[in-house]
Amino acid sequence: MFLEIIIAILLGCLAGVATELTLGLHINLVALILFSIFPVLLGYTNVIAVASFIIAMSITHTLTDFISATYPGAPITNYA
């Protein structure tokens, strides 16, 4: 049970970074897909692991928000 939650948190962190760096992929879309396959997931895991995945994904998405806000909008200057 404890290992399952740790794995869900690590996968949630990876998914949070992926949703932040991928255009058109938002955390709400991933959560909707996750909730739509939730009855199937209950055969493999428990509710706490799925909730841990979503919480870890949302926290990571929020903390890495500066990447997409800063770098695509930063102008590239040529000093040569």
C-alpha positions in Angstrom: 0.0 0.0 0.0 2.7 2.5 1.0 4.9 1.6 -2.1 1.8 2.0 -4.3 1.2 5.5 -3.0 4.9 6.5 -3.5 4.8 5.2 -7.1 1.5 7.1 -7.7 3.1 10.3 -6.4 6.2 9.9 -8.6 4.0 9.2 -11.7 1.9 12.2 -10.7 5.0 14.4 -10.6 6.1 13.2 -14.1 2.6 13.8 -15.4 2.6 17.3 -13.9 5.8 18.2 -15.7 4.4 16.6 -18.9 1.2 18.6 -18.8 3.2 21.8 -18.1 5.6 21.4 -21.0 3.1 20.0 -23.6 0.9 22.5 -25.4 -2.8 21.5 -25.4 -2.4 19.0 -22.6 -3.8 20.3 -19.4 -4.2 18.8 -16.0 -7.9 19.0 -16.2 -7.9 16.8 -19.3 -5.7 14.2 -17.6 -7.9 14.3 -14.6 -11.0 13.8 -16.8 -9.5 10.9 -18.5 -8.5 9.4 -15.2 -12.0 9.8 -13.8 -13.5 8.2 -16.9 -11.4 5.1 -16.5 -11.8 5.1 -12.7 -13.9 2.0 -12.4 -11.3 0.0 -14.3 -8.5 1.5 -12.1 -10.2 0.3 -9.0 -9.5 -3.3 -10.1 -5.8 -2.5 -10.0 -5.3 0.1 -7.3 -7.1 1.9 -4.5 -8.7 5.3 -4.2 -5.9 6.8 -2.2 -3.3 6.1 -4.9 -5.4 7.7 -7.6 -6.0 10.7 -5.3 -2.3 10.9 -4.6 -1.6 10.9 -8.3 -4.0 13.8 -9.0 -2.7 15.8 -6.0 0.9 15.3 -7.0 0.2 16.2 -10.6 -1.6 19.4 -9.6 1.1 20.5 -7.2 3.9 19.8 -9.8 1.9 21.5 -12.5 1.6 24.6 -10.4 5.2 24.7 -9.3 6.6 24.3 -12.8 4.2 26.9 -14.2 7.1 29.4 -14.5 8.7 27.4 -17.2 6.0 27.9 -19.8 5.3 31.4 -18.6 8.9 32.5 -18.9 10.8 30.7 -21.6 8.5 30.7 -24.6 7.9 34.4 -24.1 11.5 35.4 -23.6 12.9 37.1 -26.7 16.0 35.5 -28.3 18.5 38.3 -29.0 21.5 38.0 -31.3 24.4 40.0 -30.0 26.8 39.0 -32.8 
